[in-house]
C-alpha cells in the first residue's frame, strides 16, 4: 500500500491475468467525500492514471456517465448499512475513451477516524462473435430438440433432434401446429403454455410430460420442455421458441423408485401368506404386467415345519411342489390361468432349470412363441392359453428371503404390446424381493402363532364339569394373528365337600412365552386349590410364584445379559359351596365377576381388589356372598369387555345385559355373549366362564355331632352305615364304615372338640370329620410290628382321594369314594 501511495512504477512486464482471479481487478479506496485515498497497479492498468496523479484528487472525473445523485446516495446508504453493492458503470480512460466495467463497492469501514469505501472493477469484455454457419450447425445438430413457432403457434423452424423425437419429417411440420402433427401428445396443454408466453413474455421452463412418438409409438417417452418469447429490435414478441429434452431414462428411474415405494405401502399389509401373494399380483396389474401369478411352495403354505425345498440347500433334482397362492389379470376372472388359487402347480419357465429357484436369477423371455422348441414339454392347455390370449412376453422371478426359497412370481403381457426389456427385470426383481420378505415374515409369524394357539389350547381344560354344584360353560377365542396369542386361561376345579373352584386369569404379553406362562400358572392354581387353600391365601402363594418366575434369568441371544421371562398376570379365584350357597372369592388386578340372579337382576360384586400378580408386598383379601339357586356367575378377561372404544365400564354393562337375556341353555348363552361383544379385528384374547349355581338337596347331606368319647364311635359308625344303605349304596357300606371309624377315632384321640361327622352325596360319596384342632394329620407307613398308626394309611387305600382343609374353627379331614356308575347322580357341565 505504501508503494501505491507513492505512485511507484509498475514492472516492465506483468504476468498474464487469470480471468477468474479477482486479485488482479482494479481496486481503489475512496473517502466519504469521494477523494481517492489509495490506487492499485490494476487501477493504473485499467484507466491509465498513475497513483501519483490520482491519489488525493476527486474520483468524479473518472465517471463517464450522467450524474445521478439519488443513485449515489442510495449506494452509499446501502454500504453504510453493512452491505455491499455491484453494478455496471461507464468510466473514462486517461486517454479519453469510455470503458464499461463491472464495479463492486464494499461495506463502509474506517481508517483512523475517516469513513472509507473499497472499490474494485473489471472491464466488461466484448461478446464472443461467431460465424452464422457455425451457429446454424450448432442449432441443427444440438442434442436438445428446438423449434420456433410464430404467433399462430405454427412451426417456422425446427432442428434435426426435434424431428427425430417426434418421428414426423420437417416438411410435414412446417406451417402446421403441434396438436395437428402429434395428436394426443398433450398438444392443447403445450399450446396453452406457449400462448401464455406470447401474452406475458414470461418464459416457462422445465415442464415435464409423458407422451409418445411416431418413431417409437408403443413405448412411452418423457420430455422436459421450456418455452421463451422471441423479441425483435422494437421489443415486440414475434414468436415462441421451445426446447425439448428427452428425459425418459430419468423418468423411468423415478417411476421405478415411485413404484417400489408404493409397493412397500401396498404389499405385506397383513401377516397372511396368501393375502401377501395376492397383494403382489394385484399391485403389478396393470401397472407392470397384464397377467401375474404367484406360486408358493407347499411347505410355505403349510403350518408345519419346513419341507425339503424350503431352504436354498435343497436338492435341485426334485421337482418342487407348489400351489397357486395369488393371481391377477386385466381380464375379469383371469381366463388366462390354467390353475386356480389353491390348485397345485409345477410351472418352471423354459428351459425348466430347477436351479433358478435356488440361485434366485430371474428368467426373461421377451418374445413368447408357443411353437418354439423350448415349450415342447409344456402341457397343451398352457400353450393353448398363450395363443388364445396373446401372451407374448414373460418375466419369472424366484421368491427368496433370508436364504429361503419361497416360490415363483411370473409376469406376462398380452394387452400391452410392448415386450419386457432387461430394465423391466430390475423392477420385477425389486417387487418380488419386497413381497418375498413379507411372505417370509408372514410364514414365520403364522407358524409361531399356530404353535402358540396349539400350546394355548392344549394347556386349557378340554372338558369342564361343575358336578352337582354348578352347570358350567366356557369360551376361549385367541386374538387375531396381528395381535398374537395371549395368556388368558380359565378352569373349573372340583374341591372337597361338593365345592367347586372357579378361576380366570390373564398373563401379560403375547405369543408362546405368554402361553407357556399361562400353563405354569394354571398348574400352580390347581395344585394350590387341591391343598384346600382359601382364595386369598391361594393368590398370595401365586403372587410369590410369579415373583420367582420373574426373577429367573433367560439367556439373551447374542449378549451375556438376562431378560425378564415373566412380566405378571391378573387372576380371580372363587369357591362356591352348594350346601351353604355361599361363594368366596379374591382377585388380583382382575375385573370383578358378573352375577345375574334368577329374577334377572345384574350386579358386579367387587371383592377387595388386590394388586396384579408379580408386584408383591400387598396382602390379598377375600369377599363372600350368598347366591340364590339358579344364579348365573360370569368370570371373564378384559379382552371381552374392552370393545373398540376401550371403555371397560360400558363393556361390563353390555355383558350384563346380554347375560340377563333368556337363553335355551348355558352353552348357547355363552356363545351369543362372545359373538355380540367381540369386535373385529380382535386385538386381545378373550375368555368367558359361566356357571349356574345349584343347591345340594337336603336329603343329600346329613351330619351328626360326635361326643368326645371313644364309646361314641360305634354309634356314629352304625348311623353312617344305615344312611349309606338308605341312599342305595350298599356296596359302599363296609368301606364307609371303616373310613368313618378311623377318622372319628383319630379326631377323638388326637384333636379337640367339637367333633362333627358329615356325609355328602353328589357325584361322589364324601365323608367329612371336623374338629377344633389345627394340627395337621400325617400319613404314616407303619412297619409290620407296629400296633398302631395305620388309620390314615387305611383311609388312603380305601378312598378315591382324601385330604384336609382348614377352617376358622379348626380343620376338616375328608375322604371321597367313587359311586358305582349305575347309582351315581348324573353330573352336569359343558366343555
C-alpha positions, 0 to 999 in steps of 0.5 A: 500500500505504501508503494501505491501511495507513492505512485511507484512504477509498475514492472516492465512486464506483468504476468498474464491475468487469470480471468477468474482471479479477482486479485488482479481487478482494479481496486481503489479506496475512496473517502466519504467525500469521494477523494481517492485515498489509495490506487492499485497497479490494476487501477493504473492498468485499467484507466491509465492514471498513475497513483501519483496523479490520482491519489488525493484528487476527486474520483468524479472525473473518472465517471463517464456517465450522467450524474445521478445523485439519488443513485449515489446516495442510495449506494452509499446508504446501502454500504453504510448499512453493512452491505455491499453493492455491484453494478455496471458503470461507464468510466473514462480512460486517461486517454479519453475513451469510455470503458464499461466495467463491472464495479463492486463497492464494499461495506463502509469501514474506517481508517483512523477516524475517516469513513472509507469505501473499497472499490474494485472493477473489471472491464466488461469484455466484448461478446464472443462473435461467431460465424452464422454457419457455425451457429446454424450447425450448432442449432441443427445438430444440438442434442436438445430438440428446438423449434420456433413457432410464430404467433399462430403457434405454427412451426417456422423452424425446427432442428434435426433432434426435434424431428427425430423425437417426434418421428414426423419429417420437417416438411410435414411440420412446417406451417402446421401446429403441434396438436395437428402433427402429434395428436394426443401428445398433450398438444392443447396443454403445450399450446396453452403454455406457449400462448401464455408466453406470447401474452406475458413474455414470461418464459416457462421452463422445465415442464415435464410430460409423458407422451409418445412418438411416431418413431417409437409409438408403443413405448412411452417417452418423457420430455422436459420442455421450456418455452421463451418469447422471441423479441425483435429490435422494437421489443415486440414478441414475434414468436415462441421458441421451445426446447425439448429434452428427452428425459425418459431414462430419468423418468423411468428411474423415478417411476421405478423408485415411485413404484417400489415405494408404493409397493412397500405401502401396498404389499405385506399389509397383513401377516397372511401368506396368501393375502401377501401373494395376492397383494403382489399380483394385484399391485403389478396389474396393470401397472407392470404386467397384464397377467401375474401369478404367484406360486408358493411352495407347499411347505410355505403354505403349510403350518408345519415345519419346513419341507425339503425345498424350503431352504436354498440347500435343497436338492435341485433334482426334485421337482418342487411342489407348489400351489397357486397362492395369488393371481391377477389379470386385466381380464375379469376372472383371469381366463388366462390361468390354467390353475386356480388359487389353491390348485397345485402347480409345477410351472418352471419357465423354459428351459425348466432349470430347477436351479433358478429357484435356488440361485434366485436369477430371474428368467426373461423371455421377451418374445413368447412363441408357443411353437418354439422348441423350448415349450415342447414339454409344456402341457397343451392347455398352457400353450393353448392359453398363450395363443388364445390370449396373446401372451407374448412376453414373460418375466419369472422371478424366484421368491427368496428371503433370508436364504429361503426359497419361497416360490415363483412370481411370473409376469406376462403381457398380452394387452400391452404390446410392448415386450419386457426389456432387461430394465423391466427385470430390475423392477420385477426383481425389486417387487418380488424381493419386497413381497418375498420378505413379507411372505417370509415374515408372514410364514414365520409369524403364522407358524409361531402363532399356530404353535402358540394357539396349539400350546394355548389350547392344549394347556386349557381344560378340554372338558369342564364339569361343575358336578352337582354344584354348578352347570358350567360353560366356557369360551376361549377365542385367541386374538387375531394373528396381528395381535398374537396369542395371549395368556388368558386361561380359565378352569373349573376345579372340583374341591372337597365337600361338593365345592367347586373352584372357579378361576380366570386369569390373564398373563401379560404379553403375547405369543408362546412365552405368554402361553407357556406362562399361562400353563405354569400358572394354571398348574400352580392354581390347581395344585394350590386349590387341591391343598384346600387353600382359601382364595386369598391365601391361594393368590398370595402363594401365586403372587410369590410364584410369579415373583420367582418366575420373574426373577429367573434369568433367560439367556439373551441371544447374542449378549451375556445379559438376562431378560425378564421371562415373566412380566405378571398376570391378573387372576380371580379365584372363587369357591362356591359351596352348594350346601351353604350357597355361599361363594368366596372369592379374591382377585388380583388386578382382575375385573370383578365377576358378573352375577345375574340372579334368577329374577334377572337382576345384574350386579358386579360384586367387587371383592377387595381388589388386590394388586396384579400378580408379580408386584408383591408386598400387598396382602390379598383379601377375600369377599363372600356372598350368598347366591340364590339357586339358579344364579348365573356367575360370569368370570371373564378377561378384559379382552371381552369387555374392552370393545373398540372404544376401550371403555371397560365400564360400558363393556361390563354393562353390555355383558350384563345385559346380554347375560340377563337375556333368556337363553335355551341353555348355558352353552348357547348363552355363552356363545351369543355373549362372545359373538355380540361383544367381540369386535373385529379385528380382535386385538386381545384374547378373550375368555368367558366362564359361566356357571349356574349355581345349584343347591345340594338337596337336603336329603343329600347331606346329613351330619351328626355331632360326635361326643368326645368319647371313644364309646361314641364311635360305634354309634356314629359308625352304625348311623353312617352305615344305615344312611349309606344303605338308605341312599342305595349304596350298599356296596359302599357300606363296609368301606364307609364304615371303616373310613368313618371309624378311623377318622372319628377315632383319630379326631377323638384321640388326637384333636379337640372338640367339637367333633362333627361327622358329615356325609355328602352325596353328589357325584361322589360319596364324601365323608367329612370329620371336623374338629377344633384342632389345627394340627395337621394329620400325617400319613404314616407307613407303619412297619409290620410290628407296629400296633398302631398308626395305620388309620390314615394309611387305611383311609388312603387305600380305601378312598378315591382321594382324601385330604384336609382343609382348614377352617376358622374353627379348626380343620376338616379331614375328608375322604371321597369314594367313587359311586358305582356308575349305575347309582351315581347322580348324573353330573352336569357341565359343558366343555 
